[in-house]
Amino acid sequence: MDQKGVSLMEPILQGKKLVKRYGRVTALDHCDFELYPGEILAVIGDNGAGKSTLIKAVSGAVIPDEGEVRLEGKQVHFSSPLDAREHGIETVYQQLAMSPALSIADNMFMGRELRKPGFMGKYFFQLDRKEMERIAREKLNDLGLMTIQNINQAVETLSGGQRQGVAVARAAAFGSKVIILDEPTAALGVKESRKVLELIQDVRSRGIPIVLISHNMPHVFEVADRIHIHRLGKRLCVIKPQDHTMNDAVALMTGAKEPDFESAA
Amino acid sequence: MSETSPKPNDYESAATGASATVAEFEHHGGFLTRIQHTLHQNPALVPLIVLVLSVILFAVLIGSNFFSPFALTLILQQVAIVGITAAAQSLVILTAGIDLSVGAIMVFSSVIMGQFTFRYGLPAEISIIIGLAAGTLMGFINGVLVSVMRLPPFIVTLGTWQIFLAANYLYSANETIRAQDIAEQAAALQFFGNSFKIGGAVFTYGVVLMLVLVAVLAYALKQTAWGRHVYAVGDDAEAAELSGVQTKKVLISVYALSGLICALAGWVLIGRIGSVSPTSGQLANIEAITAVVIGGISLFGGRGSIVGSLFGALIVGVFSLGLRMAGTDPQWTYLLIGLLIIGAVAVDQWIRKVSV
């Protein structure tokens, strides 16, 4: 994508001067955040920098004390993750939020099941299993998760990478505007991480912007279009991976180096 | 952090020779593994097998006295109340909870039905509706305490068990309403005691209610979004919440429905014993949990089927009647049921290993 053009576009998801305090701790200190259409924005920061609070604030899991969240330029007030989801923001949590004993199809449609058309669906609330299975299979195939043979197998029988794949597929299937991924490769092996990274790029190529929270610098530098560096509760700067080394990013993130270039926030 | 690799992919190049597939499913393992897998898929299968085997066992031991339509349907009649309360208990246990107040709700509801008819002179039908509503309310209170106040279900229902039971004694002043009076003045209270015959088989309406109830709940759990949510909440409540299940509503609905079903059991109880007695149904709690556990529903929640609980109740019924007909000391029944409980939990643990 055209990196120069990014700043001319309107951000799809934006946080303005967000503040969140927990008692005497200020987790977010007038923090700004912008996600532009079609990009992968990585969010990095040391532990305790407040990046998960930032992500929670823009995904509805935390209600900020001050500041505003804007979706497509319009101010929004998310009361819960469910609320944000209804606005088209899907979050894949680190713990994946899946029910291990239930099937892949059940999990993909958890909380938004389809009912059978007609009498049985209307009066007996019967689920349209065939349709849900068909869509689930289609979405998994779309993302190249062909190794999953049986859409009715329980999620607990899947490997870590496959579970992550299902979670990303679920987000991609329903996240119409923004997908937020929290440490998607943290628990995975090398090969599985690769699959998930491919999946992320695949999702971007469909035009859905992604927020990627990760500690893994090689992964961040590989897939991100821009990197939001978070320190001490606010955005320190945004860098482009091609202009900086991983050393720079780590130095900035830990405070070993101050931003002295034009991308400082 | 690697500081020397400008290209992020470099460290992965070592893996390029490796096969590109991620975690294929290997179908090694023999007969036992396949059994384990099948049981994992069909949790009601174990209790069904045990049920069939125990019927065959007693049929061989006792002969046609036991293996007759009359005796077999007698078992159904005897387990009707346990079966119904076990259905309520199953719902709660599927959410990884437990409801120790099922027996108390059942008895208190039946007392309310009786007292509203005889003390206040309301038509029996109205009293029954009030009794059912009272049971639902008691379950609702459990649900609110568990989901909104976030108290552990065991503690909540341990408390409400005492409260409902004490309220039951206080309200009824320990009075029993005689069967004869009910039959004369409020036959509707004994409705579920009525029976019909098909050949030698005798079915009470209570038995029919139990079977219909289990069928309806099995459908709701399997075929509706609500049912899937019940399993999801029991499996991992936090994950369910994050994937968009309104866990509080699900929990409250489950406990309230459990209360309603227990009140129905209370109505059936009047039909079964004829009278309305505040001291009846003392063992209902333990019997319901026993049936659920033998029926293969995991106490950790999220696994099992309600049909299994019905089989569990029937297994207990078969052993009780079979051993009594064989003329053994009733303590043998309890001893064997104790063994069955431990066996059932052991099998549950073994089946769960499939998921690791």
Boltz contact constraints between the chains, C-beta under 6 A:
constraints:
  - contact:
      token1: [A, 82]
      token2: [B, 244]
      max_distance: 6.0
  - contact:
      token1: [A, 93]
      token2: [B, 242]
      max_distance: 6.0
  - contact:
      token1: [A, 97]
      token2: [B, 239]
      max_distance: 6.0
  - contact:
      token1: [A, 97]
      token2: [B, 242]
      max_distance: 6.0
  - contact:
      token1: [A, 97]
      token2: [B, 243]
      max_distance: 6.0
  - contact:
      token1: [A, 98]
      token2: [B, 239]
      max_distance: 6.0
  - contact:
      token1: [A, 99]
      token2: [B, 232]
      max_distance: 6.0
  - contact:
      token1: [A, 99]
      token2: [B, 235]
      max_distance: 6.0
  - contact:
      token1: [A, 99]
      token2: [B, 236]
      max_distance: 6.0
  - contact:
      token1: [A, 99]
      token2: [B, 239]
      max_distance: 6.0
  - contact:
      token1: [A, 101]
      token2: [B, 235]
      max_distance: 6.0
  - contact:
      token1: [A, 101]
      token2: [B, 302]
      max_distance: 6.0
  - contact:
      token1: [A, 101]
      token2: [B, 303]
      max_distance: 6.0
  - contact:
      token1: [A, 102]
      token2: [B, 231]
      max_distance: 6.0
  - contact:
      token1: [A, 106]
      token2: [B, 228]
      max_distance: 6.0
  - contact:
      token1: [A, 110]
      token2: [B, 232]
      max_distance: 6.0
  - contact:
      token1: [A, 110]
      token2: [B, 243]
      max_distance: 6.0
  - contact:
      token1: [A, 111]
      token2: [B, 243]
      max_distance: 6.0
  - contact:
      token1: [A, 111]
      token2: [B, 244]
      max_distance: 6.0
  - contact:
      token1: [A, 111]
      token2: [B, 245]
      max_distance: 6.0
  - contact:
      token1: [A, 113]
      token2: [B, 225]
      max_distance: 6.0
  - contact:
      token1: [A, 125]
      token2: [B, 224]
      max_distance: 6.0
  - contact:
      token1: [A, 126]
      token2: [B, 223]
      max_distance: 6.0
  - contact:
      token1: [A, 127]
      token2: [B, 223]
      max_distance: 6.0
  - contact:
      token1: [A, 156]
      token2: [B, 355]
      max_distance: 6.0
  - contact:
      token1: [A, 159]
      token2: [B, 23]
      max_distance: 6.0
  - contact:
      token1: [A, 161]
      token2: [B, 22]
      max_distance: 6.0
  - contact:
      token1: [A, 190]
      token2: [B, 12]
      max_distance: 6.0
  - contact:
      token1: [A, 190]
      token2: [B, 15]
      max_distance: 6.0
  - contact:
      token1: [A, 191]
      token2: [B, 22]
      max_distance: 6.0
  - contact:
      token1: [A, 192]
      token2: [B, 22]
      max_distance: 6.0
  - contact:
      token1: [A, 195]
      token2: [B, 22]
      max_distance: 6.0
  - contact:
      token1: [A, 217]
      token2: [B, 1]
      max_distance: 6.0
  - contact:
      token1: [A, 218]
      token2: [B, 8]
      max_distance: 6.0
  - contact:
      token1: [A, 221]
      token2: [B, 8]
      max_distance: 6.0
  - contact:
      token1: [A, 222]
      token2: [B, 8]
      max_distance: 6.0
  - contact:
      token1: [A, 247]
      token2: [B, 3]
      max_distance: 6.0
  - contact:
      token1: [A, 250]
      token2: [B, 1]
      max_distance: 6.0
